[in-house]
Each structure stands twice: as C-alpha cells, then as structure tokens.
Amino acid sequence: MSRTDEARTLPIADAATVRRASWRLLKDDGRSMAGILVLTCLASLAGLAGPWLLGRIVTRIEAGDMTVSQVDGIAAAVLAFALAQLVLIRYARYFSHRFGERALARLREEVIDGALALPARVVDRVSTGDLVTRSSLDVGTVAATLRNAAPDVFIAGVQVLFIFVAVFLLDPLVGLCSLVGLPMVWWVSRWYLARARDAYLAEGAAAGGVAEALNSTAHGARTVEAFGLRRRQNGTIDKAVDTTYAAGVRTLRLRTVLFPVTEFAHSLPMALILLVGGLSYLNGTLTLGAVVSGSLYMWQLVDPLDRALAWVEQLQRSGASFARIKGVGLVAEQPRSEVRKPEDDRITVSGVRYSYTGAQDVLSDVGLQVRPGERLAVVGPSGAGKSTLGRLLSGVDLPDAGDVLVGGVKVADLAASGELGTRIVLITQEHHVFIGTLRDNMTMAAPDADDDAVLAALAMMEADWVRDLPDGLDTVLGAGGVELEASQAQQLTLARVQLADPHTLILDEATALLDPTTARQAERAMAAVRSDRTVIAIAHRLQTAHDADRVAVMEAGRIVELGTHDELTAANGPYAALWRSWNGEG
Ligand SMILES: Nc1ncnc2c1ncn2[C@@H]1O[C@H](COP(=O)(O)OP(=O)(O)OP(=O)(O)O)[C@@H](O)[C@H]1O
C-alpha cells in the first residue's frame, strides 16, 4: 500500500477479528443469550407439536379408532401449542431485540471511543467521507442487523434445526427427502458468500467516495465558484456516482442468482416427500399420518428458511460494515510503548526528514536544539515548512527519518503513551469548545485539578465572562448550551493549557485571526501562559522574532539560519533581508 493510499483510508478488520468481535458481543451479554436460546427452543418444540398431532389424527381416523370428541380434543391441543409457540416466539423476539439494542449501544460507544482515540495525524489524512460513512452508514447497517436480522436468523436457525430432527424421527426416508434442497442451498450460499464480502465492501467504499466528493464540494463551494471548477467537480462527483452504480449492479447480480435458486431448493423436498411418501404409503411402509406430518413439516420449513435467507444479504452487508467499523478501532489499538521518563525539558531535533505524500520532502535534514525556558521564533516564507516543523515538535506528525526528542525520549513515544500533552502543547488558531460543562472543558487537560485551580487558570486569562455564566463551572458549553465567542474560546483554550502546565508551547499564529482589541487581550493572556515556559513561536510578524532569544529561518524545508536577532541582522543573510523588507527598507 502506498503512503498516499494509506493516508486516505482507515484499515478494515480481517475476518478473524470480525468473528472474535461478534463472539465478544454475544459473550458480553451471555445470560440474556442463554435466556433467548431457551425460549427459542421451547417455541420450536411447541411448533413441532401441531403437525405431529395432525398426523396422529389422520392415522387414527384411517384406522377407525377415534371419536369426534377425541378429534376435537387433539384439535384443541394443536391450537394450544400454536398459541404457546406464538407467545414464546414473541418473548424470544422481544428479548432478542433488547439484546440487539444493548449490543448496538456498546458498539456505538466503541466507534466513538475509536474515533476519538485516532491520532490527529490519521484524522488529518484519512478522507472525511471514510470516517463519516463508517460512523453513520456502517453503524446504521449493523444496527438494522442487530435489531432485526440477527434475532430473526437466530430464531429461524433453531426452528430449522428442530424441524429436521423431527422429520428424521418421524421416518428416516422422509428425513432424507427433506434434505435434498440443502446441497443446492449450500452451493448457492457458498457461491454468494465468496463474492458478497468484497462486493459489499466495494459498495460501502463507493458510498464513502460519494460522501467525500459531495463533502469536499460543499466545503470548497466558494473556491469551486471562484475558479470556475464546477465542471471539474461535477466530473469528480459523476465518477464517484458511476462507481457506486457499478458496485450496486454487482451486488444486485449476486442477489438475482441467490434468491431464485433458494426458492427452487425449498419446493423440491416438499414435492419429493409427497411423491416418495405417497408411494411408501401405497406399499404399506409408511402411515398416511406420517406423510401428512412430513409434508406439514416441510411446509413449516419454508418460512424460517426464507426468513434466514432474506437476511443473508443483510448479514453479509453488515459483516462488511462491521469490518469497517472495527477498522476504526484498529488504529487506536496499535500497541502503546512503555516510555522512560525524559531526563530534562530540552528539545532536540536531529536529521529530521518529513513528507506528506511520500513523494516530495517538506522537511529535509532539520536539526535544532531548544534549551528549557528559551524563546525561539521560526520565520520564513510561506510553504517553507514552519507549521510542519511545529506539528512534528508537538507529536501531531512523526518524522520519516531522524529524531525529535524531549529530554532524550522520542516525542513519538511520549505521544503514544499519552504523556506528551503534559509536556508540549501546540496552540493554533483553532480553539475548540467541547460540548459539556465548563469544568469538563477545563479538566480534560488536568483531571486532578480542583475548582479553585480551574477558576484561577481562567482568571489568569482575564476570562471575566465566567462570572456571568448561569451555572458557573457547571454551565454547559457548545451546541445546545452557552456558545462562546472566538476570543472567549481562545481564553478557555489558554486556561486549559495553563492547567495542563506543559513545559513547552508551540505557537502557530495563535492571534492572527482576532481583531485588534481582542488581539491585545489575547496577547496578554498569551503572555501569561508563556511565562516560565519554553516557547517555540511560528511567526509571521517579525516583531515576535525581534523579541525572541533566538530565530530559526526556514527556507524550502531547511533551517538556513539560526541565531539571535542581532547576529542574524549583522550576518546580512536571508533574515536580514526579511527584516529590512518588514521595516519597509527593502
Ligand atoms: N496536509 C498536507 N498535505 C500535503 N502537503 C501539505 C500539507 N500541509 C502542508 N503541506 C505542504 O507542505 C509544505 C510546507 O507547508 P507548511 O504549512 O509547513 O509551511 P509554512 O512555512 O508553515 O507555510 P505558511 O507560512 O504559509 O503557513 C507546503 O508546500 C504545503 O503545501
């Protein structure tokens, strides 16, 4: 798989993982499974009584040893068993549905946990359509299976098993006749199943492609309009729709073979039992009652077999969806390494190479040492690789070659063990407020922080608006709650950083989008967070570089100059040129 393919899609769980996960879903609710099994077995037994009793009536009437009232009595018993089966099946279904809902709830939690645990670099790279399709369309498909298909197939399976056993007990020859359709069903199911997984996976992936094409068009609507890209975007969407159509036709073709063959396989045993049973009756080797019971059992068999087969497609489709859902968790499940404690807070970058696509390096041979408490400004033209270096320093992306170390420990290892967030934090223009209380929003960075610490961190950022919130720290923020303004969201982010107390901040144009008044307020908040920490600021305003202890100048993915503002202006190199042009002297 090329780096680009790897970048666009999440993995898909293999068949063994899907089997294990399905088994775990059943095992985790083992007691209700056992209850459902008992109810289903009792319902199936009750269902067998009717044909057997009707056969008895026929045999005894034929022998002439039965009164009308005895017939009435047996008929009443047939009715009672039918009613008992109805009630038992109803409860088996009810408990199966509840089991399905519980399993679904667990699955939904797993998907959300898996998606949240995806490393940022994976989320950045995979297609949004892929992740959205897995957590919506695929979960919906599995939900339909857990609610309806799985309980129905389970109950139908038990019924079919009981009917076959009953037919064999009735008469082995009739039993053999009942089996003639099975090889056909077996063959067509194997033929279908061998092709269906890939076909349905392709259908799911094609749906993801359409979602992605529509999503990117909607998000980039202005760009599409501004550059007259409508025709090109239409072409992309048409192509995605064509792929979906082709995938749909492929699965339809599979169904047009499966269903007619199984229909035929159902009718064959019934015809054979009537033929062989009739001949055996005429030869005197079988009672008329046995032929009647056998035919009724065959008639009873059609419904559960039809139900189970009608769901085969759904089961197959949801098997593919389940594999895609489990794939989300696989990324997060990759083993976490045990990590040793960094010796100090020193950051060392050596021989770092990085490429987004695998084709062209965005960073090449970058080396840098940042001592604790230092203020380093990273400057350079657009596209030089400054933000990429920031992402590598903060563990969002991992280098293709070389090392980024904190106190001698790889940032990658600290990121994998979840410890990086308390040491290095990247602050960008994005200030996300999570749906939840203000307290939750703050303590997610420092679970042990008490209310006083939370309020102190907010006060330090001059977040006076907190005092006006209706429920204080319990106020629910985000969609459906109190919506914060951009500047308030930024104060919240910075207060959260203050609470997490990392030794190093990577600032990537953190105040660029704010208006002048808010920017001044934000600057003060930023100054409060910055104090006593190592700060690596990716700077567009050269004033930041002027105020820093050292300046790193980047060009085309390399650090071309490194020194103090005074050293670099004296050196008369690229930085001096930038400085002159910024001061309007160039
Ligand atoms: N997610 C990405 N996928 C592919 N290429 C990317 C991605 N992000 C950045 N690049 C490319 O990597 C190069 C360096 O980008 P980067 O954002 O690190 O530069 P920068 O110096 O921070 O630029 P700016 O000052 O404009 O933000 C650019 O050529 C950019 O197009």
The ligand as a Tripos MOL2 file, in Angstrom:
@<TRIPOS>MOLECULE
LIG
   31    33     1     0     0
SMALL
NO_CHARGES

@<TRIPOS>ATOM
      1 N1         -1.6320   18.2220    4.9400 N.pl3     1 LIG1
      2 C1         -0.7850   18.4380    3.9410 C.ar      1 LIG1
      3 N2         -0.7240   17.5790    2.9020 N.ar      1 LIG1
      4 C2          0.1530   17.7720    1.8820 C.ar      1 LIG1
      5 N3          1.0010   18.8100    1.8150 N.ar      1 LIG1
      6 C3          0.9780   19.7060    2.8230 C.ar      1 LIG1
      7 C4          0.0750   19.5680    3.9320 C.ar      1 LIG1
      8 N4          0.2800   20.6070    4.7730 N.ar      1 LIG1
      9 C5          1.2610   21.3650    4.2150 C.ar      1 LIG1
     10 N5          1.6640   20.8200    3.0560 N.ar      1 LIG1
     11 C6          2.7480   21.3260    2.1800 C.3       1 LIG1
     12 O1          3.9450   21.3200    2.9130 O.3       1 LIG1
     13 C7          4.7220   22.4690    2.6190 C.3       1 LIG1
     14 C8          5.0540   23.1870    3.9160 C.3       1 LIG1
     15 O2          3.8380   23.6520    4.4960 O.3       1 LIG1
     16 P1          3.8120   24.3820    5.8950 P.3       1 LIG1
     17 O3          2.3860   24.7000    6.2070 O.co2     1 LIG1
     18 O4          4.5760   23.5960    6.8790 O.co2     1 LIG1
     19 O5          4.6030   25.7140    5.5510 O.3       1 LIG1
     20 P2          4.6330   27.0750    6.3610 P.3       1 LIG1
     21 O6          6.0290   27.5400    6.2800 O.co2     1 LIG1
     22 O7          4.0360   26.9110    7.6990 O.co2     1 LIG1
     23 O8          3.6990   27.9590    5.4370 O.3       1 LIG1
     24 P3          2.6950   29.1420    5.8940 P.3       1 LIG1
     25 O9          3.5490   30.2110    6.4330 O.co2     1 LIG1
     26 O10         2.0210   29.5190    4.6160 O.co2     1 LIG1
     27 O11         1.7610   28.5200    6.8940 O.co2     1 LIG1
     28 C9          3.8930   23.2950    1.6550 C.3       1 LIG1
     29 O12         4.3800   23.0450    0.3590 O.3       1 LIG1
     30 C10         2.4980   22.7800    1.8140 C.3       1 LIG1
     31 O13         1.8040   22.8760    0.5940 O.3       1 LIG1
@<TRIPOS>BOND
     1     1     2 1
     2     2     3 ar
     3     2     7 ar
     4     3     4 ar
     5     4     5 ar
     6     5     6 ar
     7     6     7 ar
     8     6    10 ar
     9     7     8 ar
    10     8     9 ar
    11     9    10 ar
    12    10    11 1
    13    11    12 1
    14    11    30 1
    15    12    13 1
    16    13    14 1
    17    13    28 1
    18    14    15 1
    19    15    16 1
    20    16    17 2
    21    16    18 1
    22    16    19 1
    23    19    20 1
    24    20    21 2
    25    20    22 1
    26    20    23 1
    27    23    24 1
    28    24    25 2
    29    24    26 1
    30    24    27 1
    31    28    29 1
    32    28    30 1
    33    30    31 1
@<TRIPOS>SUBSTRUCTURE
     1 LIG1         1 GROUP 0 **** ****
